[in-house]
Amino acid sequence: MATFIATYLGSTGQQRTVSVKAAGVTEAKKQLRRRGIRATELRTATEPSNSKGSSEDHVSSGVLSFDLSRAFEKAPGVKEKAIFASKLAALVDAGVPIVRSLDLMATQQKLPMFKRALIKVSLDVNEGIALATAIRQWPKVFDQLSVAMVEAGEAGGVLDEALKRLAKLLEDTAKLQNQIKGALGYPVAVLVIAILVFLGMTIFLIPTFAGIFEDLGAELPAFTQLLVNFSELLRSTASLYAAGAIVLAIWLFTRFYNTHNGRRSIDRLVLKVPLFGELIMMTATAQFCRIFSSLTRAGVPILMAMEISSQTAGNSIISDAILKSRTLVQEGVLLSTSLIRQKVLPDMALSMLAIGEETGEMDKMLSKVADFYEDEVGAMVKALTSMLEPAMIVVVGGIVGSILLAMYLPMFTVFDQIQ
């Protein structure tokens, strides 16, 4: 059995590595496919990384081939991970052996990727491998946060407590995400419906009325003629080219955003958007403080806690600022001082962090900061929702009113001719 090192891109666009033990390259690729990993490079543990090499282990195309049956498998989200951690904590706390607990969780799991991961983790643990080491081999299923919490729980002999903290942490994260999705879900849904109604009326209704007015010999007003021309454009082959151009633009935008510089450029612009930029900043601050506090309280080293916290920020600008601060902390600079130098996080959070460092209760202070910003996010979400709902009503009313106005304006011309 040889050990292979696979390099792949994480959810934030950063390079990650994972090791697999296999009899050969083909078997290593199969294991990676089962874990949902699309590697950019595959090499043996003793072979130096070389992106320009042409060895058999290197994937020169940049992506490993994968089975079509597993191409669209869903990786577990925060909610699924929280439920798993909560159930596993209850089983371990009840005295159920860890292998038996994992087997029970696997039988109840509906997501194929998650189920395969639990079965393999159970087999590894049964062979004497530590739980943290076993789940680390499935980065698409168990993120670094979960691995670090489990590793800290195993080291301290309090795995059940670590899993409870992990479950609570994931539940809080899921709640925060649901608040934001709830604020954006309604206006987005209304806007999509409004656009579909507008297109439907423009394509099918406007031409009918235009034909009637043409038979009556009525001269169409400028606004009505504009919509008629737009309707003809939508029903022509030019609309297909326009749709293709939109799809191409979306594809190019996605490719650009998946690059490091592209992600930074877009995320920097997003932070400057009124209201939404502030909401993203407060959300990232709450997540950083909550996760960093939970990790350090569980006994995770501060440098590892910073690296893990940076991955949950949700914005590459904030993530990079935390990673740069990590480098300064490694050189002996205080955490609060290093974050202040980055000029990204809010001043209030940084001030509270500095006080926590001075009093020696940094984890408690960060937990209070997280509570504060989570409440602020909830209040802002409610405010945005209250503002967006009437705005969407005005948009829908304006769209429908424009169609009706375009249809009724020619009638006045017809009535004038009759008189």
C-alpha positions as CSV (number, residue, x, y, z in Angstrom):
1,M,0.0,0.0,0.0
2,A,1.3,3.4,-1.0
3,T,0.4,6.8,0.4
4,F,-0.8,9.4,-2.2
5,I,-1.2,13.1,-1.7
6,A,-4.0,14.8,-3.5
7,T,-4.2,18.6,-4.0
8,Y,-7.6,20.1,-4.5
9,L,-9.4,23.5,-4.3
10,G,-11.5,24.1,-1.1
11,S,-14.8,26.0,-1.0
12,T,-13.0,29.3,-0.6
13,G,-10.7,28.7,-3.6
14,Q,-7.6,27.9,-1.4
15,Q,-5.5,24.9,-2.2
16,R,-6.0,21.9,0.2
17,T,-4.3,18.5,0.4
18,V,-5.5,15.1,1.6
19,S,-3.7,11.8,1.8
20,V,-5.1,8.4,0.8
21,K,-3.6,4.9,1.1
22,A,-4.1,2.8,-2.0
23,A,-2.4,0.0,-4.0
24,G,-2.0,2.2,-7.0
25,V,-3.0,5.4,-8.8
26,T,-6.3,4.0,-10.1
27,E,-7.4,2.9,-6.7
28,A,-6.4,6.3,-5.2
29,K,-8.5,8.1,-7.8
30,K,-11.5,5.8,-7.0
31,Q,-11.1,6.7,-3.3
32,L,-11.0,10.4,-4.1
33,R,-14.1,10.1,-6.3
34,R,-16.0,8.4,-3.6
35,R,-15.2,11.3,-1.2
36,G,-16.3,13.9,-3.8
37,I,-12.9,15.3,-4.2
38,R,-11.8,16.7,-7.6
39,A,-8.0,16.8,-7.4
40,T,-5.8,19.1,-9.4
41,E,-2.7,17.0,-8.6
42,L,-2.1,13.4,-7.4
43,R,1.4,12.3,-6.3
44,T,3.0,9.8,-4.0
45,A,3.9,10.9,-0.5
46,T,7.7,10.7,-1.3
47,E,7.4,12.6,-4.6
48,P,7.8,16.4,-4.6
49,S,4.9,18.5,-5.8
50,N,5.5,19.7,-9.4
51,S,2.6,21.2,-11.3
52,K,4.5,20.9,-14.6
53,G,5.6,17.3,-14.2
54,S,4.4,14.6,-16.4
55,S,4.5,11.6,-14.1
56,E,1.8,9.0,-14.1
57,D,0.5,10.3,-10.7
58,H,-0.1,13.8,-11.9
59,V,-3.4,14.8,-13.3
60,S,-2.3,17.2,-16.1
61,S,-5.8,18.0,-17.1
62,G,-6.4,19.7,-13.8
63,V,-9.5,17.6,-12.8
64,L,-9.9,13.9,-12.1
65,S,-12.5,12.1,-14.0
66,F,-15.5,11.1,-11.9
67,D,-18.5,8.8,-12.2
68,L,-21.7,10.4,-13.7
69,S,-23.7,8.6,-11.1
70,R,-21.9,10.6,-8.4
71,A,-21.4,13.9,-10.3
72,F,-24.5,15.5,-8.7
73,E,-24.2,14.0,-5.2
74,K,-25.0,16.6,-2.6
75,A,-22.5,17.2,0.1
76,P,-23.9,17.6,3.6
77,G,-24.7,21.2,4.6
78,V,-24.4,22.8,8.0
79,K,-27.8,21.6,9.1
80,E,-27.0,17.9,8.3
81,K,-23.7,18.2,10.1
82,A,-25.3,19.8,13.2
83,I,-27.9,16.9,13.4
84,F,-25.1,14.3,13.0
85,A,-23.0,15.9,15.8
86,S,-26.0,16.2,18.1
87,K,-27.0,12.6,17.6
88,L,-23.5,11.3,17.9
89,A,-22.9,13.3,21.1
90,A,-26.1,11.8,22.6
91,L,-25.0,8.2,21.7
92,V,-21.5,8.7,23.1
93,D,-22.8,10.3,26.2
94,A,-25.2,7.3,26.7
95,G,-22.2,5.0,26.7
96,V,-22.7,3.5,23.2
97,P,-19.4,2.4,21.7
98,I,-18.2,4.9,19.0
99,V,-18.1,2.2,16.2
100,R,-21.7,1.1,17.0
101,S,-22.7,4.8,17.1
102,L,-21.2,5.4,13.7
103,D,-23.0,2.3,12.3
104,L,-26.3,3.5,13.6
105,M,-25.8,7.0,12.2
106,A,-24.8,5.4,8.8
107,T,-28.0,3.4,8.6
108,Q,-30.1,6.5,9.3
109,Q,-28.2,8.7,6.8
110,K,-30.0,9.5,3.5
111,L,-27.3,11.5,1.7
112,P,-25.2,8.9,-0.3
113,M,-21.8,10.7,0.2
114,F,-22.4,11.2,3.9
115,K,-23.5,7.5,4.3
116,R,-20.3,6.2,2.5
117,A,-18.2,8.5,4.7
118,L,-19.7,7.2,7.9
119,I,-19.3,3.5,6.8
120,K,-15.7,4.0,6.0
121,V,-15.0,6.1,9.2
122,S,-16.6,3.3,11.2
123,L,-14.3,0.7,9.6
124,D,-11.2,2.9,10.2
125,V,-12.1,3.5,13.8
126,N,-12.7,-0.2,14.3
127,E,-9.2,-0.9,13.1
128,G,-7.8,1.4,15.7
129,I,-7.6,4.7,13.8
130,A,-8.5,7.9,15.8
131,L,-11.9,9.3,14.9
132,A,-10.4,12.7,14.0
133,T,-7.9,11.1,11.7
134,A,-10.6,9.0,10.1
135,I,-13.0,11.9,9.4
136,R,-10.1,14.1,8.1
137,Q,-10.0,11.8,5.0
138,W,-13.4,13.1,4.0
139,P,-13.0,16.9,3.6
140,K,-16.2,17.3,1.5
141,V,-18.2,15.8,4.4
142,F,-16.3,16.9,7.5
143,D,-14.7,20.3,7.4
144,Q,-11.7,21.4,9.4
145,L,-13.9,22.8,12.1
146,S,-15.5,19.4,12.8
147,V,-12.1,17.7,12.7
148,A,-10.5,20.2,15.1
149,M,-13.4,19.9,17.6
150,V,-13.3,16.1,17.5
151,E,-9.5,16.0,17.8
152,A,-9.7,18.3,20.8
153,G,-12.4,16.2,22.4
154,E,-10.4,13.0,21.9
155,A,-7.2,14.5,23.3
156,G,-9.0,15.7,26.4
157,G,-11.2,12.6,26.9
158,V,-14.4,14.6,26.5
159,L,-15.5,13.7,23.1
160,D,-19.2,13.9,24.0
161,E,-18.8,17.5,25.3
162,A,-16.8,18.5,22.2
163,L,-19.5,17.0,19.9
164,K,-22.2,18.9,21.9
165,R,-20.3,22.2,21.4
166,L,-19.8,21.4,17.7
167,A,-23.6,20.7,17.3
168,K,-24.4,24.0,19.1
169,L,-21.9,25.9,17.0
170,L,-23.3,24.4,13.7
171,E,-26.9,25.1,14.8
172,D,-26.0,28.7,15.5
173,T,-24.3,29.0,12.1
174,A,-27.3,27.4,10.4
175,K,-29.7,29.8,12.2
176,L,-27.6,32.8,11.1
177,Q,-27.5,31.6,7.5
178,N,-31.3,30.9,7.5
179,Q,-31.9,34.5,8.7
180,I,-30.1,35.9,5.7
181,K,-31.6,33.5,3.3
182,G,-35.1,34.4,4.7
183,A,-34.4,38.0,4.1
184,L,-33.3,37.6,0.5
185,G,-35.6,34.7,-0.4
186,Y,-38.9,36.6,-0.5
187,P,-37.8,39.6,-2.6
188,V,-35.9,37.3,-5.0
189,A,-38.9,35.1,-5.4
190,V,-41.2,38.0,-6.0
191,L,-38.8,39.6,-8.5
192,V,-38.5,36.4,-10.5
193,I,-42.3,36.0,-10.6
194,A,-42.7,39.6,-11.7
195,I,-40.2,39.2,-14.5
196,L,-41.9,36.0,-15.7
197,V,-45.3,37.7,-15.6
198,F,-43.9,40.7,-17.6
199,L,-42.3,38.4,-20.2
200,G,-45.5,36.3,-20.5
201,M,-47.7,39.3,-21.0
202,T,-45.2,40.9,-23.4
203,I,-44.8,37.8,-25.5
204,F,-48.5,36.6,-25.6
205,L,-50.8,39.4,-24.7
206,I,-49.2,42.5,-26.3
207,P,-49.2,41.0,-29.9
208,T,-52.9,40.2,-29.6
209,F,-53.9,43.7,-28.7
210,A,-51.4,45.1,-31.2
211,G,-53.2,43.2,-34.0
212,I,-56.6,44.4,-32.9
213,F,-55.4,48.1,-32.9
214,E,-53.8,47.6,-36.3
215,D,-57.1,46.3,-37.7
216,L,-58.9,49.4,-36.3
217,G,-56.3,51.6,-37.9
218,A,-55.3,53.2,-34.6
219,E,-52.0,54.9,-34.3
220,L,-50.0,53.3,-31.5
221,P,-48.6,55.7,-28.8
222,A,-44.8,55.7,-28.4
223,F,-44.9,53.7,-25.2
224,T,-47.2,51.0,-26.6
225,Q,-45.1,50.9,-29.8
226,L,-42.0,50.4,-27.7
227,L,-43.5,47.4,-25.9
228,V,-44.7,46.0,-29.3
229,N,-41.2,46.2,-30.7
230,F,-39.8,44.6,-27.6
231,S,-42.4,41.8,-27.9
232,E,-41.4,41.2,-31.5
233,L,-37.7,41.1,-30.4
234,L,-38.5,38.5,-27.8
235,R,-40.4,36.3,-30.3
236,S,-37.6,36.5,-32.9
237,T,-34.4,34.5,-33.1
238,A,-32.5,37.4,-31.7
239,S,-33.8,36.5,-28.3
240,L,-32.0,33.2,-28.5
241,Y,-28.7,35.0,-29.1
242,A,-29.5,37.2,-26.2
243,A,-30.2,34.2,-24.0
244,G,-27.0,32.6,-25.1
245,A,-25.1,35.8,-24.4
246,I,-26.5,35.9,-20.9
247,V,-25.6,32.3,-20.2
248,L,-22.1,33.0,-21.5
249,A,-21.7,36.0,-19.3
250,I,-22.8,34.0,-16.2
251,W,-20.3,31.3,-17.1
252,L,-17.5,33.8,-17.5
253,F,-18.4,35.5,-14.3
254,T,-18.4,32.1,-12.5
255,R,-15.0,31.3,-13.9
256,F,-13.6,34.7,-12.9
257,Y,-15.1,34.4,-9.4
258,N,-13.5,31.0,-9.0
259,T,-10.0,32.5,-9.4
260,H,-8.3,34.0,-6.3
261,N,-8.0,37.5,-7.7
262,G,-11.5,37.4,-9.1
263,R,-13.0,36.3,-5.8
264,R,-11.2,39.1,-4.0
265,S,-12.3,41.7,-6.5
266,I,-16.0,40.7,-6.3
267,D,-16.0,40.3,-2.5
268,R,-14.4,43.7,-2.1
269,L,-17.2,45.3,-4.2
270,V,-19.8,43.3,-2.2
271,L,-18.6,44.8,1.1
272,K,-19.1,48.3,-0.4
273,V,-22.8,47.7,-1.3
274,P,-25.0,49.8,1.0
275,L,-26.8,47.8,3.7
276,F,-25.9,44.4,2.2
277,G,-22.2,45.0,2.6
278,E,-22.7,45.9,6.3
279,L,-24.8,42.8,6.8
280,I,-22.1,40.6,5.3
281,M,-19.5,42.2,7.5
282,M,-21.6,41.7,10.7
283,T,-22.3,38.1,9.7
284,A,-18.7,37.3,9.1
285,T,-17.7,39.0,12.4
286,A,-20.3,37.0,14.3
287,Q,-19.2,33.7,12.7
288,F,-15.5,34.4,13.3
289,C,-16.0,35.3,17.0
290,R,-18.3,32.4,17.6
291,I,-16.1,29.8,16.0
292,F,-12.8,31.1,17.3
293,S,-14.3,31.3,20.8
294,S,-15.6,27.7,20.6
295,L,-12.3,26.3,19.2
296,T,-10.1,28.0,21.8
297,R,-12.4,27.0,24.6
298,A,-12.2,23.4,23.4
299,G,-8.4,23.5,23.6
300,V,-7.6,24.0,19.9
301,P,-4.3,25.9,19.4
302,I,-4.8,29.6,18.6
303,L,-3.1,29.4,15.2
304,M,-5.2,26.4,14.1
305,A,-8.3,28.2,15.4
306,M,-7.5,31.2,13.3
307,E,-7.0,29.2,10.2
308,I,-10.3,27.3,10.6
309,S,-12.2,30.5,11.5
310,S,-10.9,32.2,8.3
311,Q,-12.6,29.5,6.2
312,T,-16.0,30.3,7.7
313,A,-16.0,34.0,7.1
314,G,-17.8,33.8,3.8
315,N,-15.8,36.6,2.2
316,S,-12.3,36.3,0.8
317,I,-11.3,39.8,1.9
318,I,-12.1,39.0,5.5
319,S,-10.6,35.5,5.2
320,D,-7.3,36.9,3.9
321,A,-7.3,39.5,6.7
322,I,-7.6,36.7,9.3
323,L,-4.9,34.6,7.7
324,K,-2.5,37.6,7.5
325,S,-3.2,38.3,11.2
326,R,-2.4,34.6,11.9
327,T,1.1,35.2,10.4
328,L,1.6,38.2,12.7
329,V,0.4,36.2,15.7
330,Q,2.9,33.5,14.8
331,E,5.6,36.2,15.0
332,G,4.6,37.2,18.5
333,V,2.1,40.0,17.8
334,L,-1.1,40.1,19.9
335,L,-4.2,38.9,18.2
336,S,-6.1,42.1,18.7
337,T,-3.1,44.2,17.4
338,S,-2.7,42.0,14.3
339,L,-6.4,42.2,13.4
340,I,-6.4,46.0,14.0
341,R,-3.6,46.3,11.4
342,Q,-5.8,44.7,8.8
343,K,-8.6,47.3,9.2
344,V,-11.3,44.9,8.2
345,L,-13.3,43.9,11.2
346,P,-15.5,46.4,13.1
347,D,-13.8,48.6,15.8
348,M,-16.2,47.5,18.5
349,A,-15.3,43.8,18.0
350,L,-11.6,44.6,18.0
351,S,-11.9,46.7,21.2
352,M,-13.7,43.8,23.0
353,L,-11.1,41.4,21.8
354,A,-8.3,43.6,23.2
355,I,-10.1,43.7,26.6
356,G,-10.5,40.0,26.5
357,E,-6.8,39.5,26.0
358,E,-5.9,41.9,28.8
359,T,-8.3,40.1,31.3
360,G,-7.4,36.6,30.1
361,E,-11.0,35.8,29.2
362,M,-10.8,36.1,25.5
363,D,-13.1,33.2,24.7
364,K,-15.9,34.6,26.9
365,M,-15.5,38.1,25.5
366,L,-15.6,36.8,21.9
367,S,-18.7,34.8,22.7
368,K,-20.4,38.0,24.0
369,V,-19.3,39.8,20.8
370,A,-20.8,37.0,18.7
371,D,-24.1,37.3,20.6
372,F,-24.2,41.0,20.0
373,Y,-23.5,40.8,16.2
374,E,-25.9,37.9,15.8
375,D,-28.6,40.1,17.4
376,E,-27.6,42.9,15.1
377,V,-27.8,40.7,12.1
378,G,-31.3,39.6,13.1
379,A,-32.4,43.2,13.6
380,M,-31.0,44.2,10.2
381,V,-32.6,41.3,8.5
382,K,-36.0,42.3,9.8
383,A,-35.3,45.9,8.7
384,L,-34.3,44.8,5.3
385,T,-37.3,42.6,5.0
386,S,-39.7,45.4,6.0
387,M,-38.1,47.7,3.4
388,L,-37.9,45.1,0.6
389,E,-41.5,43.8,0.8
390,P,-43.2,47.2,-0.1
391,A,-40.4,47.8,-2.6
392,M,-41.2,44.5,-4.4
393,I,-44.9,45.3,-4.3
394,V,-44.2,48.6,-6.1
395,V,-42.0,46.8,-8.6
396,V,-44.7,44.2,-9.4
397,G,-47.3,46.9,-9.5
398,G,-45.2,49.0,-11.9
399,I,-44.6,46.1,-14.2
400,V,-48.3,45.1,-14.4
401,G,-49.3,48.7,-14.6
402,S,-47.0,49.4,-17.5
403,I,-48.5,46.5,-19.5
404,L,-52.0,47.7,-18.8
405,L,-51.1,51.3,-19.7
406,A,-49.6,50.1,-23.0
407,M,-52.8,48.3,-23.8
408,Y,-55.2,51.1,-22.8
409,L,-53.4,54.1,-24.3
410,P,-54.4,53.1,-27.9
411,M,-58.0,52.8,-26.9
412,F,-58.1,56.6,-26.2
413,T,-56.9,57.1,-29.8
414,V,-59.6,54.9,-31.1
415,F,-62.3,56.7,-29.1
416,D,-61.1,60.0,-30.5
417,Q,-61.4,58.7,-34.0
418,I,-65.0,57.4,-33.4
419,Q,-66.0,60.8,-32.0
